[in-house]
Amino acid sequence: MPQRFGRPGLLGAMARTAVVAGTATAVSGRVERNAARRDMERQAQAGAPQQPPPGPAAAPAAPPADRVSQLTALAELRERGVLTDEEFAAEKRRILGG
């Protein structure tokens, strides 16, 4: 049989593709197993499974704008002398819900 030079035939190309794909699959599987093993070792060294750190604390809720405007209006009424200090304090408690 004469020896062939140049590009491989169809079977040669398929065989080469199968070898490359098989090698890539084996390598990626090994990488995943090694990563999983390292993670388990790190958790074992830490003593317990690590939990993700808590998220940032929620900022205190700012008073709604209508409350602010009501308190501003109350302060103006007290400055004008329409409300006494006791009336101002009572209305302020009512607005703030306490």
Protein Blocks (a to p, Z undefined) as FASTA:
>chain_A
ZZdehjddfklmmmmmmmmmmmmmmmmmmmmmmmmmmmmmmmmmnopacddddddddddd
dddfklmmmmmmmmmmmmnomacfklmmmmmmmmnoZZ
